[in-house]
Amino acid sequence: MPGVAGTSDDWRLSTQADYHQPVPVIREAETHGGPSSAAGRPQWSYSFNSYPLGQPAQAGAIASREDEAWFQRGRARVIEGRERLNRGLIRLGFGVLPSPANFVFARHPARQGAALAAALRQRAVIVRHFPAPRISDYLRITVGTDGQIDRLLSALTDILGGAPASA
């Protein structure tokens, strides 16, 4: 399994290296254990995993790992979307940190992160903002569909009062 960092008889521990895999599959990889571990699994899994998966979701996640073509198509969509999102943000004046993940971390040099996040929320566009001092001006923006990326860039263009940022 890609991303497996260590293996024991009961647990497989996943790294966070495979961010191109859809979220349920990452969650499955983080918590999926062998049959002898079933009794201890819920306590271990729910103790730190905010996205626990039921058996139907686990079965779907495992099946998706077995469909390499599906995985590669999804991975390519995330990469293309991230590159398109980066281009649009840069055109709007954002600095975007390098990311191999399904999200980007970006900041605008003339706007506070909290103010941008609030203005986007008023337009029903949700991004994550963290108030920690070193990252308070950054937004964590998940790569979405082309339509969602267009909506985000359009909302940011409106907020910033600039020219459209087609990607």
C-alpha positions in Angstrom: 0.0 0.0 0.0 1.5 3.4 -1.0 2.3 5.6 2.0 2.8 2.8 4.5 5.4 3.8 7.0 5.5 0.8 9.3 3.8 -2.5 9.7 3.0 -4.7 12.7 0.8 -7.8 13.0 -2.1 -5.6 14.1 -1.6 -2.1 12.6 -0.4 -0.5 9.5 0.7 3.1 10.0 0.4 5.5 7.1 2.5 8.5 6.3 1.0 11.6 4.9 2.9 11.4 1.7 0.0 10.3 -0.5 -2.2 13.4 -0.6 -3.4 12.7 -4.1 -5.5 9.8 -2.8 -9.1 10.8 -1.9 -9.6 11.6 1.8 -11.6 8.5 2.7 -8.8 6.3 1.4 -6.2 8.3 3.4 -8.4 7.9 6.5 -8.7 4.1 5.8 -4.9 3.8 5.4 -4.4 5.6 8.7 -6.7 3.3 10.7 -7.0 0.0 8.9 -5.7 -2.9 10.9 -5.6 -6.7 10.6 -8.3 -9.0 11.9 -6.7 -9.6 15.2 -6.9 -5.9 16.0 -10.6 -5.5 15.6 -11.3 -5.3 19.4 -8.8 -2.5 20.1 -9.4 -0.6 16.9 -12.2 1.8 17.8 -10.5 3.1 20.9 -7.2 3.6 19.0 -8.8 5.0 15.9 -11.2 7.4 17.6 -8.6 8.6 20.1 -6.9 10.9 17.5 -8.7 10.5 14.2 -11.5 13.1 13.7 -12.7 11.2 10.6 -13.4 7.6 11.8 -14.8 5.3 9.1 -17.5 2.7 9.4 -17.3 -0.7 7.8 -19.0 0.3 4.5 -16.7 3.2 4.1 -13.7 1.1 4.8 -14.8 -1.5 2.3 -15.2 1.2 -0.3 -11.8 2.7 0.5 -10.1 -0.7 0.2 -11.8 -1.4 -3.1 -10.7 2.0 -4.4 -7.1 1.2 -3.6 -7.4 -1.9 -5.8 -8.4 0.3 -8.8 -5.2 1.8 -10.0 -6.7 3.5 -13.1 -9.3 5.2 -10.9 -6.6 6.3 -8.5 -4.4 7.7 -11.3 -7.3 9.7 -12.8 -8.2 11.2 -9.4 -4.5 12.0 -8.7 -4.2 13.7 -12.1 -7.3 15.8 -11.4 -6.0 17.0 -8.1 -2.6 17.9 -9.5 -4.2 19.8 -12.4 -6.6 21.5 -10.1 -3.8 22.5 -7.7 -1.7 24.0 -10.5 -4.7 25.9 -11.9 -5.5 27.2 -8.4 -1.9 28.3 -7.9 -1.9 30.2 -11.2 -5.1 32.0 -10.4 -3.9 32.9 -6.9 -0.6 34.2 -8.1 -2.4 36.3 -10.7 -4.3 37.9 -7.8 -1.0 38.7 -6.0 -1.0 35.8 -3.6 2.2 34.1 -2.5 1.6 30.4 -2.6 3.8 27.9 -0.8 4.9 24.8 -2.7 2.6 21.9 -2.0 2.4 18.3 -3.2 -1.0 18.0 -1.3 -4.6 18.4 -2.1 -4.5 21.9 -0.7 -2.4 25.1 -0.9 -1.3 27.5 1.7 -1.4 31.1 0.4 -1.2 34.6 1.6 -1.9 38.0 0.1 0.7 40.7 0.9 -1.9 43.5 1.4 -4.7 41.6 3.2 -5.0 39.8 6.6 -5.8 36.1 6.4 -8.7 36.4 8.9 -10.3 39.3 6.9 -10.0 37.3 3.6 -11.5 34.2 5.2 -14.4 36.1 6.6 -15.1 37.9 3.3 -15.0 34.6 1.5 -17.4 33.0 4.1 -19.9 35.8 3.5 -19.9 34.7 -0.2 -20.4 31.0 0.9 -16.8 30.1 0.0 -15.1 28.2 2.9 -11.4 28.2 3.4 -9.4 27.5 6.6 -7.7 30.2 8.5 -5.4 29.6 11.5 -4.8 32.4 14.0 -1.3 31.2 15.1 1.1 34.2 14.8 3.4 32.7 12.1 0.6 31.7 9.8 -2.2 34.1 10.7 -2.1 35.7 7.2 -2.2 32.4 5.4 -5.3 30.6 4.1 -5.4 26.8 3.7 -7.4 26.3 0.5 -8.5 22.8 -0.5 -8.2 21.9 -4.2 -11.8 21.5 -5.5 -13.5 21.0 -8.8 -12.9 23.4 -11.7 -16.2 25.1 -10.8 -15.2 25.5 -7.2 -11.9 26.9 -8.1 -13.6 29.4 -10.5 -16.0 30.4 -7.7 -13.1 31.0 -5.2 -11.1 33.0 -7.7 -14.1 35.1 -8.7 -14.9 35.8 -5.0 -11.3 36.8 -4.4 -11.3 39.0 -7.4 -14.4 40.8 -6.1 -12.9 41.1 -2.6 -9.6 42.4 -3.8 -11.3 44.7 -6.3 -9.0 43.5 -9.1 -9.2 42.2 -12.6 -10.5 38.6 -13.1 -8.0 35.9 -12.4 -8.7 33.3 -15.0 -6.4 30.3 -14.5 
